[in-house]
């Protein structure tokens, strides 16, 4: 069965970026590295969780934008906190509603599994709307604050 593999264009920071992602996600590995004749890295293929990626060292002609981002499904607040801190460190940036950008300029959405349940799958539509309004005020998603808003507290 054919796969779709995202390809991330980056500059000579390719090894730094891939090593950072592999270390951050833990359940990850570098699969292959190809080099230019001068020894610089040309491509790296790697896996984060169950998703395969390719990084391509072609300079900074096409920087990352928010138009393409990756969503990280987090089981609990500890995992949200971990990924948020790791991805916004060392020059990354926070944005709204669980979105952030890492130091390489790649955008991520750090999403607790409870978000869908509290906001969109809630049988109480008014409670879901309150949780959604609370989310709109957040940078990093805080599950306890969503739960309070859902409950009307």
C-alpha positions in Angstrom: 0.0 0.0 0.0 1.5 3.4 -0.9 2.4 5.9 1.8 2.4 9.6 2.0 5.5 10.9 3.6 5.8 14.6 4.6 9.0 16.2 3.3 10.4 19.0 5.4 12.7 21.4 3.6 15.4 22.8 5.9 18.9 24.2 5.6 22.2 22.9 7.0 20.4 22.5 10.4 18.9 19.3 9.1 20.7 17.0 11.6 20.0 19.3 14.5 16.3 19.3 13.6 15.9 15.6 13.1 17.9 14.7 16.2 15.7 17.2 18.2 12.5 15.6 17.0 13.7 12.0 17.6 14.8 12.9 21.1 11.6 14.8 21.9 9.2 12.1 20.7 11.1 9.2 22.2 9.1 6.6 20.2 11.1 7.6 17.2 14.1 6.7 15.1 16.3 7.9 12.2 15.9 5.5 9.4 18.3 6.7 6.7 20.8 9.5 6.0 22.0 10.5 2.5 24.9 12.9 1.9 26.0 15.3 -0.7 29.5 14.6 -2.2 31.0 17.2 0.1 29.7 15.2 3.2 26.9 17.5 4.2 23.6 15.8 4.8 21.2 15.8 1.9 18.2 13.9 3.3 17.2 12.1 6.4 14.3 9.9 6.8 12.9 9.4 10.3 9.9 8.1 12.2 8.0 9.9 15.0 5.5 7.6 16.6 3.9 5.9 13.6 4.5 8.7 11.1 7.4 8.7 8.7 9.0 11.9 7.5 11.8 13.0 5.2 14.0 16.1 5.9 15.6 17.6 2.8 18.6 20.0 3.0 17.8 22.4 0.2 18.4 25.8 1.9 15.9 28.2 3.3 14.2 29.2 0.0 10.9 27.9 1.3 10.5 28.5 5.1 7.9 26.7 7.1 4.5 28.5 7.6 1.4 27.8 9.6 -0.3 26.6 6.4 1.2 23.2 7.2 1.5 21.9 10.7 1.4 18.7 12.7 -1.0 17.7 15.5 0.2 15.8 18.5 -2.5 13.7 20.2 -1.7 13.8 24.0 -3.2 11.4 26.5 -3.1 13.7 29.5 -2.0 17.1 30.8 1.5 15.9 31.6 2.0 14.9 28.0 0.6 18.3 26.8 3.0 20.1 29.2 6.0 18.0 28.0 5.5 18.6 24.3 4.6 22.3 24.8 7.7 23.0 26.8 10.0 21.0 24.4 8.6 22.5 21.2 8.5 26.1 22.4 12.0 26.0 24.0 15.1 27.7 22.6 13.4 30.1 20.2 10.1 28.4 19.7 6.9 30.5 20.2 3.5 30.0 21.7 0.3 30.8 19.8 -3.4 30.4 20.6 -5.6 27.4 21.0 -2.8 24.8 21.5 -0.7 25.9 18.6 3.0 26.6 18.8 6.1 26.9 16.6 9.4 25.2 17.3 12.8 26.8 16.9 13.0 25.6 13.3 9.8 27.4 12.4 7.6 24.3 12.1 4.1 24.6 13.6 2.5 22.1 15.9 -0.9 21.7 17.6 -0.6 20.1 21.0 -4.0 18.5 21.6 -5.2 16.6 24.7 -7.5 13.7 23.9 -10.1 15.2 26.2 -10.5 18.3 24.0 -12.7 16.6 21.4 -14.9 15.0 24.1 -15.3 18.3 26.0 -15.8 20.6 23.1 -17.2 18.8 20.0 -18.5 15.4 21.3 -20.3 16.8 24.3 -24.0 15.8 24.4 -24.6 19.1 26.3 -24.1 21.7 23.5 -24.0 24.6 25.8 -21.3 22.9 27.9 -19.3 22.2 24.8 -19.7 25.8 23.7 -18.4 27.0 27.1 -15.4 24.7 26.8 -14.7 25.9 23.3 -14.8 29.6 24.4 -12.4 28.7 27.2 -10.1 27.1 24.7 -10.1 30.2 22.5 -8.6 32.1 25.4 -5.7 29.6 26.0 -2.3 29.3 24.5 -1.4 25.9 25.9 -4.5 23.8 26.4 -5.2 23.2 30.1 -7.6 20.3 30.5 -8.7 21.3 34.1 -9.8 24.7 32.8 -11.7 23.1 29.9 -13.4 20.8 32.4 -14.4 23.7 34.6 -15.8 25.7 31.7 -17.7 22.6 30.5 -19.2 22.2 34.0 -20.1 25.9 34.1 -17.8 26.7 36.9 
